[in-house]
Amino acid sequence: MGMTTLFDRRPFHFKSTRFVVAAGLMLGLAACGNTGSKWEAQDMFAAPTEQKVDDRYRAMIDFKAMARDAAGKEYAAGPNATVMGAVEEAVAMCQQANAQGCKAVRVGLTWVDGLDQSSIESVISSYRDTMTAEAYQAAGQGNMGAANWLAYHYAVRGENLQEAERLAKQALQVAPDDPGTLDTYGLILYRQGRYQEAEDVFVRVNKAMPTAEHIAHFADNALAMGKTEMARAAYQRALQAGAGPVLSQTIQKRMLALDLNGGVNAAPSPAQ
C-alpha cells in the first residue's frame, strides 16, 4: 500500500449527540460560555449545542480487521489508529452482539483464521513494523499525515516521546489548528507528565472537535491531575458522544475504578 493511500485524510463522519442533563447536575453551575484557557466542569454538564464536525477528520490510517463468531457471522472494524485497536474493536463488536466463539480472522489483508495466538501476534507486529518504517520515510519526505500518525503511534505506546514531540510539532507547523494533530500533541504532553500543558491543548481540541476519543483524552489527563469529578463528567460525556465498543469498555472500567477507589492520581494509557 503506497503512502498516499495509507496516510491521506479522508472523511470520517461522527453522529452529532443530543442528551438531556438532569437539573440537579446543573445546580450551582454557571452557564456554559467561553471559559478562556480552561475547560471547567460546567462545560461537561452544559446543555448541548449543534457542533459541525470537520469532514476532513478521520482515523489516521485506513486499517481494517475482521472477527467471526461460531455461527460464521463476520464483524468488520476500521479504520483505526492502531493495528491492535482495529483487531480489538472487531472482536468487541462480536462480543457485544452476545455471539459465541468470537475470534479475529483477518488483520489487514492477511487471514489469520486457524492461527494460534502467537502467530496472530506475529502478523500484527509485522504490520506495525512495516507501517512504522513507511511512516518514517513519508514523514521525512514532508508528508505531515504520516508524521502525525507516527507521533500518535508513539504516544499511544508511550515510547520515543521526544521523537514523537518533534514529529507532532513538525505537523503543527503546517496545520497549527488541526484538531487531530493537536490531539496527538496533547497525548505526547500527557505521556511526558506535562499535564497542565496537555490540558490547555485538549481544551483547544475539544472546543474545535469534541469527539468521543478527544473528550476521553481530556478525561484521562484530568484524572492524572487529580480532578476526579471533572474526569468523571468528561468520561460520561465521551460515552454520550458515541464512543465505539473498545473505547466504551475502557471508559466504563475507569469510571468503575473511580467509584471503587474514590479517585486516584493515575495516568493510564490513553483511551482509544
VEXDREN-2710 file (C-alpha; in Angstrom, 1 decimal):
% VEXDREN-2710
k/r/px/py/pz
1/MET/0.0/0.0/0.0
2/GLY/1.5/3.3/-1.0
3/MET/2.0/6.2/1.3
4/THR/-0.5/8.4/-0.4
5/THR/-3.3/5.9/0.2
6/LEU/-2.1/5.0/3.7
7/PHE/-1.9/8.4/5.2
8/ASP/-4.4/10.6/3.2
9/ARG/-7.0/12.2/5.4
10/ARG/-10.5/11.1/4.2
11/PRO/-13.9/12.0/5.6
12/PHE/-14.9/10.1/8.7
13/HIS/-18.3/11.1/9.9
14/PHE/-19.4/11.2/13.5
15/LYS/-23.0/11.4/14.7
16/SER/-24.0/14.5/16.5
17/THR/-25.1/13.7/20.0
18/ARG/-28.0/15.2/22.0
19/PHE/-28.6/14.5/25.6
20/VAL/-30.6/16.0/28.5
21/VAL/-28.8/16.9/31.7
22/ALA/-30.6/16.4/35.0
23/ALA/-31.4/19.7/36.7
24/GLY/-29.6/18.6/39.8
25/LEU/-26.3/18.4/38.0
26/MET/-26.8/22.0/36.8
27/LEU/-27.5/23.4/40.3
28/GLY/-24.9/25.9/41.2
29/LEU/-23.1/25.6/37.9
30/ALA/-22.5/28.7/35.8
31/ALA/-24.0/28.8/32.3
32/CYS/-21.7/27.5/29.7
33/GLY/-19.8/30.1/27.8
34/ASN/-16.3/30.9/26.7
35/THR/-14.1/29.6/29.6
36/GLY/-10.9/31.1/28.2
37/SER/-7.9/28.8/28.6
38/LYS/-9.7/26.4/31.0
39/TRP/-12.4/23.9/30.4
40/GLU/-14.4/23.8/33.7
41/ALA/-16.7/21.1/34.9
42/GLN/-19.7/23.1/33.8
43/ASP/-18.6/22.6/30.2
44/MET/-19.2/18.9/30.8
45/PHE/-22.7/19.4/32.2
46/ALA/-23.8/22.2/29.8
47/ALA/-26.8/21.9/27.5
48/PRO/-25.6/20.6/24.2
49/THR/-25.4/22.7/21.0
50/GLU/-25.1/21.5/17.5
51/GLN/-21.4/21.4/16.5
52/LYS/-20.3/20.7/13.0
53/VAL/-17.7/18.0/12.9
54/ASP/-14.9/18.7/10.4
55/ASP/-15.5/16.4/7.5
56/ARG/-11.7/16.0/6.9
57/TYR/-11.3/14.3/10.2
58/ARG/-10.8/10.6/10.2
59/ALA/-8.7/7.9/11.9
60/MET/-5.1/8.3/11.0
61/ILE/-4.7/5.2/8.9
62/ASP/-7.1/3.2/6.8
63/PHE/-6.6/-0.2/8.6
64/LYS/-9.3/-2.8/8.9
65/ALA/-9.7/-6.1/10.9
66/MET/-12.4/-8.7/11.0
67/ALA/-13.7/-11.1/13.6
68/ARG/-16.1/-14.1/13.2
69/ASP/-18.4/-15.9/15.6
70/ALA/-19.0/-19.6/15.9
71/ALA/-22.0/-19.3/13.6
72/GLY/-19.9/-17.8/10.9
73/LYS/-21.1/-14.2/11.1
74/GLU/-18.3/-11.7/10.4
75/TYR/-17.7/-8.3/12.1
76/ALA/-15.5/-5.8/10.3
77/ALA/-13.8/-2.9/12.1
78/GLY/-11.8/0.1/11.0
79/PRO/-10.3/2.4/10.1
80/ASN/-8.4/2.6/13.3
81/ALA/-5.4/4.4/14.5
82/THR/-3.6/1.3/15.6
83/VAL/-3.4/-2.2/14.3
84/MET/-4.2/-3.8/17.6
85/GLY/-7.0/-1.3/18.1
86/ALA/-8.7/-2.5/14.9
87/VAL/-8.5/-6.1/16.0
88/GLU/-9.8/-5.4/19.5
89/GLU/-12.7/-3.4/18.0
90/ALA/-13.7/-6.2/15.7
91/VAL/-13.7/-8.8/18.5
92/ALA/-15.6/-6.4/20.8
93/MET/-18.3/-5.8/18.2
94/CYS/-18.8/-9.6/18.1
95/GLN/-18.9/-9.9/21.8
96/GLN/-21.4/-7.0/22.2
97/ALA/-23.7/-8.9/19.9
98/ASN/-23.7/-11.7/22.5
99/ALA/-22.2/-14.1/19.9
100/GLN/-20.3/-17.2/20.9
101/GLY/-16.7/-18.1/19.9
102/CYS/-15.6/-14.6/18.8
103/LYS/-12.1/-14.6/17.3
104/ALA/-10.0/-12.5/15.0
105/VAL/-9.9/-13.9/11.5
106/ARG/-8.3/-11.1/9.4
107/VAL/-5.7/-8.5/10.1
108/GLY/-5.5/-6.0/7.3
109/LEU/-5.2/-8.1/4.1
110/THR/-4.0/-11.2/6.0
111/TRP/-6.3/-14.0/7.0
112/VAL/-5.3/-15.4/10.4
113/ASP/-8.2/-17.8/10.9
114/GLY/-6.8/-21.0/12.4
115/LEU/-3.6/-19.5/13.6
116/ASP/-2.6/-19.7/17.2
117/GLN/-2.3/-16.6/19.4
118/SER/1.5/-16.3/18.9
119/SER/1.2/-16.4/15.1
120/ILE/-1.6/-13.8/15.2
121/GLU/0.6/-11.5/17.3
122/SER/3.5/-12.0/14.8
123/VAL/1.2/-10.9/12.0
124/ILE/0.2/-7.8/13.9
125/SER/3.8/-7.0/14.8
126/SER/4.8/-7.3/11.1
127/TYR/2.1/-4.9/10.0
128/ARG/3.0/-2.4/12.8
129/ASP/6.7/-2.5/11.9
130/THR/6.0/-2.1/8.2
131/MET/3.7/0.9/8.7
132/THR/6.2/2.5/11.1
133/ALA/9.0/2.2/8.6
134/GLU/6.8/3.6/5.8
135/ALA/5.7/6.5/8.1
136/TYR/9.3/7.4/8.8
137/GLN/10.1/7.6/5.2
138/ALA/7.0/9.6/4.3
139/ALA/7.4/12.0/7.2
140/GLY/11.0/12.6/6.0
141/GLN/9.6/13.5/2.6
142/GLY/7.2/16.1/4.1
143/ASN/4.1/14.0/4.4
144/MET/2.5/15.6/7.5
145/GLY/-0.2/13.0/7.8
146/ALA/2.5/10.4/8.2
147/ALA/4.3/12.5/10.7
148/ASN/1.1/12.8/12.7
149/TRP/0.3/9.1/12.5
150/LEU/3.8/8.1/13.7
151/ALA/3.7/10.7/16.5
152/TYR/0.3/9.3/17.6
153/HIS/1.6/5.7/17.4
154/TYR/4.4/6.6/19.7
155/ALA/2.2/8.5/22.1
156/VAL/-0.3/5.6/22.5
157/ARG/2.6/3.2/23.1
158/GLY/4.4/5.6/25.4
159/GLU/7.7/5.3/23.6
160/ASN/10.1/7.5/21.7
161/LEU/8.3/10.5/23.1
162/GLN/11.0/13.1/22.2
163/GLU/10.8/12.0/18.6
164/ALA/7.0/12.0/18.8
165/GLU/7.1/15.6/20.0
166/ARG/9.4/16.6/17.2
167/LEU/7.1/15.0/14.6
168/ALA/3.9/16.5/16.1
169/LYS/5.4/20.0/16.1
170/GLN/6.5/19.4/12.5
171/ALA/3.0/18.6/11.5
172/LEU/1.6/21.5/13.5
173/GLN/3.8/24.0/11.6
174/VAL/1.8/23.0/8.5
175/ALA/-1.6/22.8/10.2
176/PRO/-1.5/24.6/13.6
177/ASP/-5.2/24.4/14.2
178/ASP/-5.9/20.8/13.0
179/PRO/-7.8/19.0/15.9
180/GLY/-6.3/15.6/15.1
181/THR/-2.7/16.8/15.2
182/LEU/-3.4/18.9/18.3
183/ASP/-4.8/15.8/20.0
184/THR/-1.7/13.9/19.1
185/TYR/0.5/16.7/20.6
186/GLY/-1.7/16.7/23.8
187/LEU/-1.3/13.0/24.2
188/ILE/2.5/13.4/24.0
189/LEU/2.5/16.1/26.7
190/TYR/0.2/13.8/28.8
191/ARG/2.6/10.9/28.4
192/GLN/5.5/13.1/29.4
193/GLY/3.7/14.1/32.6
194/ARG/3.2/17.7/31.4
195/TYR/-0.4/17.7/32.5
196/GLN/-1.2/21.4/32.6
197/GLU/0.2/21.9/29.1
198/ALA/-1.7/18.9/27.9
199/GLU/-5.0/20.3/29.4
200/ASP/-4.6/23.6/27.6
201/VAL/-4.1/21.6/24.3
202/PHE/-7.1/19.3/24.9
203/VAL/-9.3/22.3/25.6
204/ARG/-8.5/23.7/22.2
205/VAL/-9.1/20.2/20.6
206/ASN/-12.5/19.8/22.2
207/LYS/-13.7/23.3/21.6
208/ALA/-13.0/22.6/17.9
209/MET/-14.0/19.0/17.6
210/PRO/-15.5/17.3/20.7
211/THR/-15.4/13.6/19.5
212/ALA/-15.7/10.8/22.0
213/GLU/-12.0/10.0/21.7
214/HIS/-10.9/13.6/22.2
215/ILE/-13.1/14.0/25.2
216/ALA/-11.8/10.8/26.7
217/HIS/-8.2/12.0/26.3
218/PHE/-9.2/15.2/28.2
219/ALA/-10.7/13.0/30.9
220/ASP/-7.5/10.8/31.2
221/ASN/-5.5/14.0/31.7
222/ALA/-7.9/15.4/34.2
223/LEU/-7.7/12.2/36.2
224/ALA/-3.9/12.3/36.2
225/MET/-4.2/15.9/37.6
226/GLY/-6.4/14.7/40.4
227/LYS/-9.5/16.4/39.0
228/THR/-11.7/13.4/39.6
229/GLU/-15.1/15.0/39.3
230/MET/-14.1/16.7/36.0
231/ALA/-12.7/13.4/34.8
232/ARG/-15.9/11.6/35.7
233/ALA/-18.1/14.2/33.9
234/ALA/-15.8/14.1/30.8
235/TYR/-15.9/10.2/30.7
236/GLN/-19.7/10.4/30.8
237/ARG/-19.8/12.9/28.0
238/ALA/-17.5/10.8/25.9
239/LEU/-20.0/7.9/26.2
240/GLN/-22.8/10.3/25.2
241/ALA/-20.7/11.3/22.2
242/GLY/-20.9/7.9/20.6
243/ALA/-17.8/6.1/21.8
244/GLY/-17.1/2.8/20.0
245/PRO/-17.1/-0.6/21.7
246/VAL/-13.5/-0.7/22.8
247/LEU/-13.4/3.0/24.0
248/SER/-16.7/2.4/25.8
249/GLN/-15.3/-0.6/27.6
250/THR/-12.2/1.4/28.6
251/ILE/-14.3/4.3/29.9
252/GLN/-16.6/2.1/31.9
253/LYS/-13.7/0.4/33.6
254/ARG/-12.1/3.7/34.5
255/MET/-15.4/5.0/35.9
256/LEU/-15.8/1.9/37.9
257/ALA/-12.3/2.3/39.3
258/LEU/-13.3/5.9/40.3
259/ASP/-16.4/4.7/42.1
260/LEU/-14.5/1.9/43.9
261/ASN/-11.3/3.8/44.8
262/GLY/-12.6/7.3/45.2
263/GLY/-10.3/8.7/42.6
264/VAL/-6.5/8.2/42.3
265/ASN/-3.9/10.4/40.6
266/ALA/-3.2/7.7/38.0
267/ALA/-2.0/8.3/34.4
268/PRO/-3.5/5.4/32.4
269/SER/-2.6/4.6/28.8
270/PRO/-4.6/7.0/26.6
271/ALA/-8.2/5.8/25.9
272/GLN/-8.6/4.7/22.2
END
